[in-house]
Amino acid sequence: MDNGLPISIVIFGASGDLAQRKLVPSLFNLYRKGRMPKQFHIVGYGNTAFSDEGFRAHLEEGIRKFASFEFNEEEWDTFAPHLVYQQGRYSDLADFKNLAGFLKNWEPDSGNRIYYMATPPGVFPNIVDLLGLTGQLTENAGWRRVVIEKPFGMDLASARSLNEQIHKTLNERQIYRIDHYLGKETVQNILVTRFANTIFEPLWNRNYIDHVEITVAEQVGVEHRARFYDNVGVVRDMFQNHLLQLLTLVAMEPPASFEANALRNEKVKVLNSMRPMKAEEVARRTVRAQYKGYREEEGVNPESMTPTFAAVRMQIDNWRWQGVPFYLRSGKRLKEKLSQITIEFKEPPHMLFPSKDDRLTPNMLVLYLQPDEGIHWRFEAKVPDTIADMRSVDMEFHYADSFGKTAIPEAYERLLLDTITGDASLFTRADEVETAWGLIDPILEAWESQDQPLAFYEPGSWGPIEADDLLARDKRKWSTWDGRVE
């Protein structure tokens, strides 16, 4: 809610890639749309030496290069004066006192503040501590919110420790743990598809759904993130946050409202209903693999066992989903950049119409998250001029066709706006983070302690044959190939 006070958005790590590519372009686009507060400052903070003008030129270059909208000189000239820069270290009390004085001079009475951690995760606690020591997190007339980027911890123990550290200074309502996947229009549309269309909800359960697949495939390799990625791997990088978030949105019960706690309560219930794998189950229900040539990437250990691909079979033990497997997979250097959720329905129980192979093709609902955003619905139809021959046909919705090619905003745009307005619905809560790590830790521990082989796959493929075998053991197969439903 707007209390009419000026707002300062402080970006720690403002000279880095995230601020230039995503954060400031998103804030600029919100300004272009008239969605920013009347009085605001965006304060960059970092080790790099910048004048205000140099900082603005650096960000302008990023907007011209990376923004999805057309750059407008007049709009930029009115926005740029809101950008200022403060050079400082993340461990120096004096530098944080300087920052506090600078902000106080701009808002002599009181103001609202957002502190955005676009920094390496190791410095999150130190920044929060220094903000607390310099009185910058004290709420009087204005509010204080802190946005924390992933990864939030490297395992359950570190995530729990990080939560304990920041809770010494911040209330949970002040903490906005950001996962940019939740800011995507197509991800938010999962809830609209389920709960605003009565044709789906009665079928959204174990009586009608055979299995669910969630695929997040990347064409690129590790690129400039090699040193970071080699210590993290695909499960920490993608599964603990992005894929489990998608799973909760698919599997959750209808919340009583779209209020933040109501929504997040239902997501946590899903995670609490999932069985953590026992050590002996990991080899049977997971696949880890690495693309050939990964070890030759600059910054990668030549003997690295870090997986760049994983596939996992997960189970939800509740009334809605008991017995329905959820297959999750993600990897780098795959055939296409593709994010989608496939809901495959059960075959009809009785073969009424003749079929060449004595089975009917199951109905399928595919939620395309990127790059061709939309929804695909596959069902059976009679082939004209035959007795009863059938063929699978499609109904498709594409965002670009219905709303225009530029209709979908950058995910960070929505999440930054929600932070400004105080809507935490699309941000993860402390218990949600810890519960997700509780599901991932047993997999990582088993991989490290057991002699489960690391599979390899060719760059440009859909991953290792072992991932196909994972589904074949259940007499199923992945439903995507070259981004199309078979």
Buried (B, 14 or more C-beta within 10 A) or exposed (E): EEEEBBBBBBBBBBBBEBBBBBBBBBBBBBBBEEBBBEBBBBBBBBEBEBEBEEBBEBBBEBBEEBBEBEEEEEBBEEBBEBBBBBBBBBEEEEBBBBBBEBBBEEBEEEBBBBBBBBBEBEBBBBBBBBBBBBEBBEEEEBBBBBBBBBBBBBBBEBBBEBBEBBBEBBEEEBBBBBBBBBBBBBBBBBBEBBBEEEEEEEBBEBEEBBBBBBBBBBEEBBEEBBBBBBEBBBBBBBBBBBBBBBBBBBBBEEBEEEEBBEBBBBBBBBBBBBEEBEEEBBBEBBBBBBBEEBBEBEEBBEEBEBBBBBBBBBBBEBEBBEEBBBBBBBBBBBBBEBBBBBBBBBEEEEEEEEBEEEEBBBBBBBBBBBEBBBBBBBBBEEEEEEEEBBEBEEEEBBBEEEEEEEEBBBBBBBBBBBBBEBBBBBBBBBBBBBBBBBBBBBBBBBBEEEEBEBBBBEBEBBBBBBBBEBBEEEEBEBBBEEBEBE
